[in-house]
């Protein structure tokens, strides 16, 4: 078991750390706690000394009170400023490290909905309120919400990421300990928010490989075409007749989708954008927001026809088209 073992009643200041970023976050937190505590105790001690020394009736020398203390004023202004700047740089560096996704990260899609987490691995295997990951390997979570704002939080990893309707957010981590760790929603999302709980199960790589190749759990099966997300996305692409506009022989002059993913798209005006997951999703649900240069705004919105999981499948298929065009 991991940090959530019920058989460990001993008090600890911090929850057990189980990710590569956790120790850095803990060090920053403890340093801030020690700094603020030292300053608070120093100020409190000074107040007590002054109250005792200069209390009414005490024979303290009050004949020549200081009228200015330039060195003290400058020092009291400059020293905290330098400390605050140092803490900011330290925290900014730690945050930047937590946002730099390794190129070999294992991508897992997560859909949050009232009130559950639905997760899907690259081979199409799905989980509900559980996330199996290998130890010592970077994992990238691509998060989407189907209804309200949720927040994906694993205390032992010291990581939290809001999941916002209408957009993709990302969170990556490298688990460093084998075991089970709490997974929860930390953003109030409705009447059963407190029940939106789950667990992250960190496994050794051979165990994870066996789990990934095992037959899927029937309780998590979905009514849509089986297989990997891109395979379901291809079936959805065909069912929606997207090729009638985006295919090579179509009569409508719509942008070609082969090789689109990862490339730069020129928009009307002088703007351009990288065709990443967020751009593809926006082009499906709100195609009128950003018009491709030289293209007419003819594509309808599929926001009311597709749910969050179907959109992810479609994006997975478009991502595969781009990967095949850019070996």
Phi and psi in degrees as GROMACS dihedral restraints (atoms count N, CA, C in turn):
[ dihedral_restraints ]
;  ai    aj    ak    al  type     phi  dphi    fc
    3     4     5     6     1   -98.2    20    10
    4     5     6     7     1  -140.7    20    10
    6     7     8     9     1   -72.6    20    10
    7     8     9    10     1    -6.8    20    10
    9    10    11    12     1  -104.3    20    10
   10    11    12    13     1    18.1    20    10
   12    13    14    15     1   -64.8    20    10
   13    14    15    16     1   124.9    20    10
   15    16    17    18     1   -70.2    20    10
   16    17    18    19     1   -13.3    20    10
   18    19    20    21     1   -86.5    20    10
   19    20    21    22     1    11.7    20    10
   21    22    23    24     1  -116.5    20    10
   22    23    24    25     1    85.2    20    10
   24    25    26    27     1   -82.2    20    10
   25    26    27    28     1    -7.9    20    10
   27    28    29    30     1   -61.3    20    10
   28    29    30    31     1   140.9    20    10
   30    31    32    33     1   -76.2    20    10
   31    32    33    34     1   135.8    20    10
   33    34    35    36     1  -133.0    20    10
   34    35    36    37     1   143.1    20    10
   36    37    38    39     1   -65.1    20    10
   37    38    39    40     1   -40.0    20    10
   39    40    41    42     1  -122.5    20    10
   40    41    42    43     1   148.5    20    10
   42    43    44    45     1   -64.7    20    10
   43    44    45    46     1   153.5    20    10
   45    46    47    48     1   -57.9    20    10
   46    47    48    49     1   139.8    20    10
   48    49    50    51     1   -97.0    20    10
   49    50    51    52     1   137.5    20    10
   51    52    53    54     1  -139.8    20    10
   52    53    54    55     1    21.0    20    10
   54    55    56    57     1  -138.9    20    10
   55    56    57    58     1   164.8    20    10
   57    58    59    60     1   -67.0    20    10
   58    59    60    61     1   -25.1    20    10
   60    61    62    63     1   -91.3    20    10
   61    62    63    64     1   -14.9    20    10
   63    64    65    66     1   -62.3    20    10
   64    65    66    67     1   -43.2    20    10
   66    67    68    69     1   -65.0    20    10
   67    68    69    70     1   -34.0    20    10
   69    70    71    72     1   -69.0    20    10
   70    71    72    73     1   -41.5    20    10
   72    73    74    75     1   -64.8    20    10
   73    74    75    76     1   -41.5    20    10
   75    76    77    78     1   -63.0    20    10
   76    77    78    79     1   -42.5    20    10
   78    79    80    81     1   -62.8    20    10
   79    80    81    82     1   -42.7    20    10
   81    82    83    84     1   -64.1    20    10
   82    83    84    85     1   -43.1    20    10
   84    85    86    87     1   -63.4    20    10
   85    86    87    88     1   -46.2    20    10
   87    88    89    90     1   -65.1    20    10
   88    89    90    91     1   -39.2    20    10
   90    91    92    93     1   -62.9    20    10
   91    92    93    94     1   -43.5    20    10
   93    94    95    96     1   -64.8    20    10
   94    95    96    97     1   -40.8    20    10
   96    97    98    99     1   -62.7    20    10
   97    98    99   100     1   -44.3    20    10
   99   100   101   102     1   -66.4    20    10
  100   101   102   103     1   -42.0    20    10
  102   103   104   105     1   -62.9    20    10
  103   104   105   106     1   -51.4    20    10
  105   106   107   108     1   -64.2    20    10
  106   107   108   109     1   -38.3    20    10
  108   109   110   111     1   -65.6    20    10
  109   110   111   112     1   -41.2    20    10
  111   112   113   114     1   -63.7    20    10
  112   113   114   115     1   -45.3    20    10
  114   115   116   117     1   -63.7    20    10
  115   116   117   118     1   -43.3    20    10
  117   118   119   120     1   -63.6    20    10
  118   119   120   121     1   -43.3    20    10
  120   121   122   123     1   -66.5    20    10
  121   122   123   124     1   -39.0    20    10
  123   124   125   126     1   -61.8    20    10
  124   125   126   127     1   -44.4    20    10
  126   127   128   129     1   -65.2    20    10
  127   128   129   130     1   -43.1    20    10
  129   130   131   132     1   -62.4    20    10
  130   131   132   133     1   -42.2    20    10
  132   133   134   135     1   -64.3    20    10
  133   134   135   136     1   -40.3    20    10
  135   136   137   138     1   -62.9    20    10
  136   137   138   139     1   -41.4    20    10
  138   139   140   141     1   -61.8    20    10
  139   140   141   142     1   -43.5    20    10
  141   142   143   144     1   -63.4    20    10
  142   143   144   145     1   -45.9    20    10
  144   145   146   147     1   -59.4    20    10
  145   146   147   148     1   -46.4    20    10
  147   148   149   150     1   -65.0    20    10
  148   149   150   151     1   -39.8    20    10
  150   151   152   153     1   -63.3    20    10
  151   152   153   154     1   -38.6    20    10
  153   154   155   156     1   -75.2    20    10
  154   155   156   157     1   -45.8    20    10
  156   157   158   159     1   -69.1    20    10
  157   158   159   160     1   -38.1    20    10
  159   160   161   162     1  -110.3    20    10
  160   161   162   163     1    29.3    20    10
  162   163   164   165     1   -71.8    20    10
  163   164   165   166     1   160.1    20    10
  165   166   167   168     1   -60.2    20    10
  166   167   168   169     1   131.2    20    10
  168   169   170   171     1    91.8    20    10
  169   170   171   172     1   -10.8    20    10
  171   172   173   174     1   -79.7    20    10
  172   173   174   175     1   143.7    20    10
  174   175   176   177     1   -85.3    20    10
  175   176   177   178     1    55.3    20    10
  177   178   179   180     1   -85.0    20    10
  178   179   180   181     1   147.6    20    10
  180   181   182   183     1   -76.7    20    10
  181   182   183   184     1   112.3    20    10
  183   184   185   186     1  -116.0    20    10
  184   185   186   187     1    16.3    20    10
  186   187   188   189     1   -74.8    20    10
  187   188   189   190     1   -30.3    20    10
  189   190   191   192     1  -127.9    20    10
  190   191   192   193     1    70.9    20    10
  192   193   194   195     1   -65.7    20    10
  193   194   195   196     1   143.4    20    10
  195   196   197   198     1   -67.8    20    10
  196   197   198   199     1   138.2    20    10
  198   199   200   201     1   -98.5    20    10
  199   200   201   202     1   -20.2    20    10
  201   202   203   204     1  -155.9    20    10
  202   203   204   205     1   152.5    20    10
  204   205   206   207     1  -144.8    20    10
  205   206   207   208     1    73.5    20    10
  207   208   209   210     1   -58.2    20    10
  208   209   210   211     1   -44.6    20    10
  210   211   212   213     1   -63.1    20    10
  211   212   213   214     1   -41.5    20    10
  213   214   215   216     1   -65.5    20    10
  214   215   216   217     1   -41.0    20    10
  216   217   218   219     1   -64.7    20    10
  217   218   219   220     1   -45.9    20    10
  219   220   221   222     1   -65.0    20    10
  220   221   222   223     1   -44.7    20    10
  222   223   224   225     1   -62.8    20    10
  223   224   225   226     1   -41.2    20    10
  225   226   227   228     1   -68.4    20    10
  226   227   228   229     1   -24.0    20    10
  228   229   230   231     1   -86.9    20    10
  229   230   231   232     1   -43.0    20    10
  231   232   233   234     1   -76.4    20    10
  232   233   234   235     1   -43.7    20    10
  234   235   236   237     1   -60.4    20    10
  235   236   237   238     1   -49.8    20    10
  237   238   239   240     1   -62.4    20    10
  238   239   240   241     1   -35.4    20    10
  240   241   242   243     1   -60.6    20    10
  241   242   243   244     1   -46.4    20    10
  243   244   245   246     1   -64.2    20    10
  244   245   246   247     1   -39.2    20    10
  246   247   248   249     1   -64.6    20    10
  247   248   249   250     1   -44.5    20    10
  249   250   251   252     1   -63.9    20    10
  250   251   252   253     1   -40.5    20    10
  252   253   254   255     1   -63.6    20    10
  253   254   255   256     1   -42.2    20    10
  255   256   257   258     1   -62.1    20    10
  256   257   258   259     1   -43.2    20    10
  258   259   260   261     1   -64.5    20    10
  259   260   261   262     1   -40.1    20    10
  261   262   263   264     1   -62.4    20    10
  262   263   264   265     1   -45.5    20    10
  264   265   266   267     1   -62.5    20    10
  265   266   267   268     1   -42.8    20    10
  267   268   269   270     1   -61.0    20    10
  268   269   270   271     1   -48.7    20    10
  270   271   272   273     1   -65.9    20    10
  271   272   273   274     1   -40.2    20    10
  273   274   275   276     1   -63.8    20    10
  274   275   276   277     1   -39.6    20    10
  276   277   278   279     1   -65.5    20    10
  277   278   279   280     1   -42.3    20    10
  279   280   281   282     1   -62.4    20    10
  280   281   282   283     1   -42.1    20    10
  282   283   284   285     1   -65.0    20    10
  283   284   285   286     1   -42.6    20    10
  285   286   287   288     1   -61.6    20    10
  286   287   288   289     1   -38.7    20    10
  288   289   290   291     1   -62.9    20    10
  289   290   291   292     1   -33.8    20    10
  291   292   293   294     1   -76.8    20    10
  292   293   294   295     1   -11.5    20    10
  294   295   296   297     1  -105.5    20    10
  295   296   297   298     1    -7.1    20    10
  297   298   299   300     1   -86.6    20    10
  298   299   300   301     1   101.6    20    10
  300   301   302   303     1   -79.1    20    10
  301   302   303   304     1   123.7    20    10
  303   304   305   306     1   -61.8    20    10
  304   305   306   307     1   143.4    20    10
  306   307   308   309     1   -65.5    20    10
  307   308   309   310     1   -21.6    20    10
  309   310   311   312     1   -98.3    20    10
  310   311   312   313     1    18.2    20    10
  312   313   314   315     1   -66.2    20    10
  313   314   315   316     1   143.0    20    10
  315   316   317   318     1   -80.3    20    10
  316   317   318   319     1   115.2    20    10
  318   319   320   321     1   -84.5    20    10
  319   320   321   322     1   130.2    20    10
  321   322   323   324     1  -132.4    20    10
  322   323   324   325     1   130.7    20    10
  324   325   326   327     1   -91.8    20    10
  325   326   327   328     1   138.0    20    10
  327   328   329   330     1  -127.6    20    10
  328   329   330   331     1   128.3    20    10
  330   331   332   333     1  -116.1    20    10
  331   332   333   334     1   121.4    20    10
  333   334   335   336     1   -96.7    20    10
  334   335   336   337     1   136.7    20    10
  336   337   338   339     1  -150.8    20    10
  337   338   339   340     1   158.5    20    10
  339   340   341   342     1   -70.1    20    10
  340   341   342   343     1   112.3    20    10
  342   343   344   345     1  -133.5    20    10
  343   344   345   346     1    83.5    20    10
  345   346   347   348     1  -160.6    20    10
  346   347   348   349     1   160.3    20    10
  348   349   350   351     1  -108.9    20    10
  349   350   351   352     1   126.2    20    10
  351   352   353   354     1  -115.0    20    10
  352   353   354   355     1   122.1    20    10
  354   355   356   357     1  -120.8    20    10
  355   356   357   358     1   145.8    20    10
  357   358   359   360     1  -139.5    20    10
  358   359   360   361     1   131.2    20    10
  360   361   362   363     1   -89.4    20    10
  361   362   363   364     1   170.8    20    10
  363   364   365   366     1   -61.9    20    10
  364   365   366   367     1   -29.5    20    10
  366   367   368   369     1   -86.2    20    10
  367   368   369   370     1     4.0    20    10
  369   370   371   372     1    96.7    20    10
  370   371   372   373     1    -4.6    20    10
  372   373   374   375     1   -70.7    20    10
  373   374   375   376     1   133.5    20    10
  375   376   377   378     1  -116.8    20    10
  376   377   378   379     1   154.6    20    10
  378   379   380   381     1  -138.1    20    10
  379   380   381   382     1   155.3    20    10
  381   382   383   384     1  -124.7    20    10
  382   383   384   385     1   120.8    20    10
  384   385   386   387     1    59.2    20    10
  385   386   387   388     1    20.8    20    10
  387   388   389   390     1  -141.0    20    10
  388   389   390   391     1   145.9    20    10
  390   391   392   393     1  -136.5    20    10
  391   392   393   394     1   112.1    20    10
  393   394   395   396     1   -93.2    20    10
  394   395   396   397     1   129.2    20    10
  396   397   398   399     1  -140.0    20    10
  397   398   399   400     1   154.4    20    10
  399   400   401   402     1   -83.4    20    10
  400   401   402   403     1   150.7    20    10
  402   403   404   405     1   -77.6    20    10
  403   404   405   406     1   148.9    20    10
  405   406   407   408     1    61.0    20    10
  406   407   408   409     1    29.6    20    10
  408   409   410   411     1  -134.8    20    10
  409   410   411   412     1   131.1    20    10
  411   412   413   414     1   -61.3    20    10
  412   413   414   415     1   137.0    20    10
  414   415   416   417     1  -126.1    20    10
  415   416   417   418     1   129.3    20    10
  417   418   419   420     1  -108.2    20    10
  418   419   420   421     1   122.2    20    10
  420   421   422   423     1   -99.7    20    10
  421   422   423   424     1   125.8    20    10
  423   424   425   426     1  -104.8    20    10
  424   425   426   427     1   111.2    20    10
  426   427   428   429     1  -107.6    20    10
  427   428   429   430     1   140.6    20    10
  429   430   431   432     1  -142.7    20    10
  430   431   432   433     1   152.4    20    10
  432   433   434   435     1  -116.0    20    10
  433   434   435   436     1   142.1    20    10
  435   436   437   438     1   -95.8    20    10
  436   437   438   439     1   -12.3    20    10
  438   439   440   441     1  -143.9    20    10
  439   440   441   442     1   -82.0    20    10
  441   442   443   444     1  -101.0    20    10
  442   443   444   445     1   178.6    20    10
  444   445   446   447     1   -78.1    20    10
  445   446   447   448     1   125.3    20    10
  447   448   449   450     1  -117.2    20    10
  448   449   450   451     1   173.3    20    10
  450   451   452   453     1  -143.6    20    10
  451   452   453   454     1   116.1    20    10
  453   454   455   456     1   -80.2    20    10
  454   455   456   457     1   122.1    20    10
  456   457   458   459     1  -139.2    20    10
  457   458   459   460     1   126.3    20    10
  459   460   461   462     1  -122.6    20    10
  460   461   462   463     1   101.5    20    10
  462   463   464   465     1   -55.1    20    10
  463   464   465   466     1   -40.8    20    10
  465   466   467   468     1   -67.0    20    10
  466   467   468   469     1   -20.7    20    10
  468   469   470   471     1   -92.7    20    10
  469   470   471   472     1   -10.7    20    10
  471   472   473   474     1    59.2    20    10
  472   473   474   475     1    36.9    20    10
  474   475   476   477     1  -132.1    20    10
  475   476   477   478     1   141.6    20    10
  477   478   479   480     1  -148.7    20    10
  478   479   480   481     1   139.8    20    10
  480   481   482   483     1  -144.6    20    10
  481   482   483   484     1   126.1    20    10
  483   484   485   486     1   -66.5    20    10
  484   485   486   487     1   143.7    20    10
  486   487   488   489     1  -116.9    20    10
  487   488   489   490     1   110.0    20    10
  489   490   491   492     1  -109.0    20    10
  490   491   492   493     1   132.2    20    10
  492   493   494   495     1   -59.1    20    10
  493   494   495   496     1   139.3    20    10
  495   496   497   498     1    87.6    20    10
  496   497   498   499     1     4.2    20    10
  498   499   500   501     1  -155.2    20    10
  499   500   501   502     1   163.3    20    10
  501   502   503   504     1   -98.1    20    10
  502   503   504   505     1   141.2    20    10
  504   505   506   507     1  -125.0    20    10
  505   506   507   508     1   161.6    20    10
  507   508   509   510     1  -130.1    20    10
  508   509   510   511     1   152.3    20    10
  510   511   512   513     1  -150.7    20    10
  511   512   513   514     1   132.0    20    10
  513   514   515   516     1  -127.9    20    10
  514   515   516   517     1   155.2    20    10
  516   517   518   519     1  -158.0    20    10
  517   518   519   520     1   162.0    20    10
  519   520   521   522     1  -124.3    20    10
  520   521   522   523     1   110.7    20    10
  522   523   524   525     1   -72.1    20    10
  523   524   525   526     1   136.2    20    10
  525   526   527   528     1  -113.7    20    10
  526   527   528   529     1    -3.8    20    10
  528   529   530   531     1  -133.1    20    10
  529   530   531   532     1   136.5    20    10
  531   532   533   534     1   -77.9    20    10
  532   533   534   535     1   135.7    20    10
  534   535   536   537     1   153.5    20    10
  535   536   537   538     1  -168.1    20    10
  537   538   539   540     1  -116.5    20    10
  538   539   540   541     1   136.2    20    10
  540   541   542   543     1  -136.1    20    10
  541   542   543   544     1   147.4    20    10
  543   544   545   546     1   -66.4    20    10
  544   545   546   547     1   141.8    20    10
  546   547   548   549     1  -129.2    20    10
  547   548   549   550     1   131.7    20    10
  549   550   551   552     1  -150.8    20    10
  550   551   552   553     1   169.5    20    10
  552   553   554   555     1   -99.8    20    10
  553   554   555   556     1   126.1    20    10
  555   556   557   558     1  -108.5    20    10
  556   557   558   559     1    16.6    20    10
  558   559   560   561     1  -122.9    20    10
  559   560   561   562     1   123.9    20    10
  561   562   563   564     1   -57.6    20    10
  562   563   564   565     1   121.3    20    10
  564   565   566   567     1  -127.8    20    10
  565   566   567   568     1    12.8    20    10
  567   568   569   570     1   140.3    20    10
  568   569   570   571     1  -173.1    20    10
  570   571   572   573     1   -65.4    20    10
  571   572   573   574     1   -27.0    20    10
  573   574   575   576     1  -109.5    20    10
  574   575   576   577     1    28.5    20    10
  576   577   578   579     1   -55.3    20    10
  577   578   579   580     1   -43.0    20    10
  579   580   581   582     1   -66.6    20    10
  580   581   582   583     1   -17.3    20    10
  582   583   584   585     1   -93.8    20    10
  583   584   585   586     1     0.6    20    10
  585   586   587   588     1   -83.7    20    10
  586   587   588   589     1    72.0    20    10
  588   589   590   591     1  -118.8    20    10
  589   590   591   592     1   159.4    20    10
  591   592   593   594     1  -163.6    20    10
  592   593   594   595     1  -165.2    20    10
  594   595   596   597     1  -146.6    20    10
  595   596   597   598     1   147.3    20    10
  597   598   599   600     1  -102.2    20    10
  598   599   600   601     1   124.9    20    10
  600   601   602   603     1  -108.6    20    10
  601   602   603   604     1   109.1    20    10
  603   604   605   606     1   -93.6    20    10
  604   605   606   607     1   125.4    20    10
  606   607   608   609     1  -124.9    20    10
  607   608   609   610     1   157.9    20    10
  609   610   611   612     1   -67.7    20    10
  610   611   612   613     1   152.0    20    10
  612   613   614   615     1   -55.5    20    10
  613   614   615   616     1   -45.2    20    10
  615   616   617   618     1   -61.6    20    10
  616   617   618   619     1   -39.8    20    10
  618   619   620   621     1   -66.2    20    10
  619   620   621   622     1   -39.3    20    10
  621   622   623   624     1   -65.3    20    10
  622   623   624   625     1   -41.6    20    10
  624   625   626   627     1   -61.5    20    10
  625   626   627   628     1   -41.5    20    10
  627   628   629   630     1   -66.2    20    10
  628   629   630   631     1   -41.5    20    10
  630   631   632   633     1   -62.9    20    10
  631   632   633   634     1   -42.1    20    10
  633   634   635   636     1   -64.9    20    10
  634   635   636   637     1   -33.7    20    10
  636   637   638   639     1   -87.4    20    10
  637   638   639   640     1    -7.4    20    10
  639   640   641   642     1   -71.6    20    10
  640   641   642   643     1   158.4    20    10
  642   643   644   645     1   -58.4    20    10
  643   644   645   646     1   147.1    20    10
  645   646   647   648     1   -68.2    20    10
  646   647   648   649     1   156.9    20    10
  648   649   650   651     1   -72.7    20    10
  649   650   651   652     1   122.2    20    10
  651   652   653   654     1   -59.5    20    10
  652   653   654   655     1   -27.3    20    10
  654   655   656   657     1   -68.1    20    10
  655   656   657   658     1   -18.6    20    10
  657   658   659   660     1  -103.4    20    10
  658   659   660   661     1    -1.1    20    10
  660   661   662   663     1   -61.8    20    10
  661   662   663   664     1   148.1    20    10
  663   664   665   666     1  -118.5    20    10
  664   665   666   667     1   160.6    20    10
  666   667   668   669     1   -81.5    20    10
  667   668   669   670     1    -5.1    20    10
  669   670   671   672     1   -85.0    20    10
  670   671   672   673     1   173.2    20    10
  672   673   674   675     1   -54.0    20    10
  673   674   675   676     1   137.3    20    10
  675   676   677   678     1   -75.9    20    10
  676   677   678   679     1   169.6    20    10
  678   679   680   681     1   112.3    20    10
  679   680   681   682     1  -171.5    20    10
  681   682   683   684     1   -68.6    20    10
  682   683   684   685     1   159.1    20    10
  684   685   686   687     1   -55.7    20    10
  685   686   687   688     1   -40.6    20    10
  687   688   689   690     1   -67.5    20    10
  688   689   690   691     1   -29.8    20    10
  690   691   692   693     1   -68.9    20    10
  691   692   693   694     1   -42.2    20    10
  693   694   695   696     1   -66.3    20    10
  694   695   696   697     1   -35.0    20    10
  696   697   698   699     1   -65.4    20    10
  697   698   699   700     1   -37.7    20    10
  699   700   701   702     1   -63.7    20    10
  700   701   702   703     1   -43.3    20    10
  702   703   704   705     1   -62.1    20    10
  703   704   705   706     1   -38.9    20    10
  705   706   707   708     1   -69.0    20    10
  706   707   708   709     1   -39.1    20    10
  708   709   710   711     1   -58.8    20    10
  709   710   711   712     1   -43.2    20    10
  711   712   713   714     1   -70.1    20    10
  712   713   714   715     1   -40.5    20    10
  714   715   716   717     1   -65.5    20    10
  715   716   717   718     1   -34.3    20    10
  717   718   719   720     1   -84.4    20    10
  718   719   720   721     1    -2.6    20    10
  720   721   722   723     1    58.0    20    10
  721   722   723   724     1    41.2    20    10
  723   724   725   726     1   -65.1    20    10
  724   725   726   727     1   -29.6    20    10
  726   727   728   729     1   -68.2    20    10
  727   728   729   730     1   -16.7    20    10
  729   730   731   732     1   -65.5    20    10
  730   731   732   733     1   -21.8    20    10
  732   733   734   735     1  -111.6    20    10
  733   734   735   736     1   -36.3    20    10
  735   736   737   738     1   -99.4    20    10
  736   737   738   739     1    -3.0    20    10
  738   739   740   741     1   -75.0    20    10
  739   740   741   742     1   162.5    20    10
  741   742   743   744     1   -63.6    20    10
  742   743   744   745     1   -34.9    20    10
  744   745   746   747     1  -100.7    20    10
  745   746   747   748     1    17.8    20    10
  747   748   749   750     1   -74.9    20    10
  748   749   750   751     1   153.4    20    10
  750   751   752   753     1   -82.2    20    10
  751   752   753   754     1   -21.0    20    10
  753   754   755   756     1   -87.5    20    10
  754   755   756   757     1   132.4    20    10
  756   757   758   759     1   -85.2    20    10
  757   758   759   760     1    70.4    20    10
  759   760   761   762     1   -94.9    20    10
  760   761   762   763     1   157.6    20    10
  762   763   764   765     1   -60.2    20    10
  763   764   765   766     1   140.8    20    10
  765   766   767   768     1   -71.3    20    10
  766   767   768   769     1   143.9    20    10
  768   769   770   771     1   -99.1    20    10
  769   770   771   772     1   -20.1    20    10
  771   772   773   774     1   -65.8    20    10
  772   773   774   775     1   126.2    20    10
  774   775   776   777     1    78.0    20    10
  775   776   777   778     1     4.7    20    10
  777   778   779   780     1   -71.3    20    10
  778   779   780   781     1   -42.7    20    10
  780   781   782   783     1   -63.8    20    10
  781   782   783   784     1   131.4    20    10
  783   784   785   786     1    87.3    20    10
  784   785   786   787     1   -12.5    20    10
  786   787   788   789     1   -88.9    20    10
  787   788   789   790     1   173.2    20    10
  789   790   791   792     1   -98.5    20    10
  790   791   792   793     1   132.2    20    10
  792   793   794   795     1  -108.4    20    10
  793   794   795   796     1   126.5    20    10
  795   796   797   798     1   -84.3    20    10
  796   797   798   799     1   128.1    20    10
  798   799   800   801     1  -105.0    20    10
  799   800   801   802     1   166.6    20    10
  801   802   803   804     1   -59.5    20    10
  802   803   804   805     1   139.1    20    10
  804   805   806   807     1    94.0    20    10
  805   806   807   808     1  -139.1    20    10
  807   808   809   810     1  -117.7    20    10
  808   809   810   811     1     9.1    20    10
  810   811   812   813     1   -87.8    20    10
  811   812   813   814     1   160.1    20    10
  813   814   815   816     1  -146.0    20    10
  814   815   816   817     1   161.9    20    10
  816   817   818   819     1  -148.6    20    10
  817   818   819   820     1   149.7    20    10
  819   820   821   822     1   -82.2    20    10
  820   821   822   823     1   133.7    20    10
  822   823   824   825     1   -80.4    20    10
  823   824   825   826     1    77.9    20    10
  825   826   827   828     1   -99.1    20    10
  826   827   828   829     1  -170.0    20    10
  828   829   830   831     1   -59.5    20    10
  829   830   831   832     1   -42.8    20    10
  831   832   833   834     1   -63.9    20    10
  832   833   834   835     1   -40.4    20    10
  834   835   836   837     1   -66.5    20    10
  835   836   837   838     1   -42.5    20    10
  837   838   839   840     1   -64.0    20    10
  838   839   840   841     1   -41.3    20    10
  840   841   842   843     1   -62.5    20    10
  841   842   843   844     1   -45.0    20    10
  843   844   845   846     1   -63.3    20    10
  844   845   846   847     1   -36.8    20    10
  846   847   848   849     1   -67.0    20    10
  847   848   849   850     1   -24.7    20    10
  849   850   851   852     1   -82.7    20    10
  850   851   852   853     1   -44.7    20    10
  852   853   854   855     1   -92.6    20    10
  853   854   855   856     1   -24.5    20    10
  855   856   857   858     1  -144.3    20    10
  856   857   858   859     1    67.5    20    10
  858   859   860   861     1   -65.6    20    10
  859   860   861   862     1   -17.7    20    10
  861   862   863   864     1   -82.4    20    10
  862   863   864   865     1    -6.9    20    10
  864   865   866   867     1   -70.1    20    10
  865   866   867   868     1   -43.0    20    10
  867   868   869   870     1  -132.7    20    10
  868   869   870   871     1   111.1    20    10
  870   871   872   873     1   -93.1    20    10
  871   872   873   874     1   132.3    20    10
  873   874   875   876     1   -68.3    20    10
  874   875   876   877     1   137.8    20    10
  876   877   878   879     1   -58.1    20    10
  877   878   879   880     1   129.3    20    10
  879   880   881   882     1    84.2    20    10
  880   881   882   883     1     3.9    20    10
  882   883   884   885     1  -111.8    20    10
  883   884   885   886     1   144.4    20    10
  885   886   887   888     1   -82.7    20    10
  886   887   888   889     1   149.1    20    10
  888   889   890   891     1   -81.7    20    10
  889   890   891   892     1    75.6    20    10
  891   892   893   894     1  -105.2    20    10
  892   893   894   895     1   -20.1    20    10
  894   895   896   897     1   -72.5    20    10
  895   896   897   898     1   131.6    20    10
  897   898   899   900     1   -79.5    20    10
  898   899   900   901     1   162.2    20    10
  900   901   902   903     1   -82.8    20    10
  901   902   903   904     1   139.3    20    10
  903   904   905   906     1  -107.3    20    10
  904   905   906   907     1    18.3    20    10
  906   907   908   909     1   -60.3    20    10
  907   908   909   910     1   -35.9    20    10
  909   910   911   912     1   -90.9    20    10
  910   911   912   913     1    -5.1    20    10
  912   913   914   915     1  -103.8    20    10
  913   914   915   916     1   -21.8    20    10
  915   916   917   918     1  -122.9    20    10
  916   917   918   919     1   140.9    20    10
  918   919   920   921     1   -90.3    20    10
  919   920   921   922     1   178.9    20    10
  921   922   923   924     1   -61.0    20    10
  922   923   924   925     1   -37.8    20    10
  924   925   926   927     1   -70.2    20    10
  925   926   927   928     1   -39.3    20    10
  927   928   929   930     1   -66.2    20    10
  928   929   930   931     1   -37.8    20    10
  930   931   932   933     1   -63.1    20    10
  931   932   933   934     1   -41.2    20    10
  933   934   935   936     1   -62.4    20    10
  934   935   936   937     1   -40.0    20    10
  936   937   938   939     1   -62.1    20    10
  937   938   939   940     1   -43.6    20    10
  939   940   941   942     1   -65.2    20    10
  940   941   942   943     1   -41.6    20    10
  942   943   944   945     1   -64.2    20    10
  943   944   945   946     1   -38.5    20    10
  945   946   947   948     1   -61.4    20    10
  946   947   948   949     1   -39.2    20    10
  948   949   950   951     1   -67.6    20    10
  949   950   951   952     1   -42.3    20    10
  951   952   953   954     1   -66.2    20    10
  952   953   954   955     1   -34.6    20    10
  954   955   956   957     1   -64.6    20    10
  955   956   957   958     1   -39.0    20    10
  957   958   959   960     1   -66.2    20    10
  958   959   960   961     1   -37.0    20    10
  960   961   962   963     1   -61.2    20    10
  961   962   963   964     1   -40.6    20    10
  963   964   965   966     1   -67.5    20    10
  964   965   966   967     1   -37.8    20    10
  966   967   968   969     1   -67.0    20    10
  967   968   969   970     1   -36.9    20    10
  969   970   971   972     1   -69.9    20    10
  970   971   972   973     1   -29.9    20    10
  972   973   974   975     1   -81.8    20    10
  973   974   975   976     1   -21.4    20    10
  975   976   977   978     1  -121.8    20    10
  976   977   978   979     1    83.0    20    10
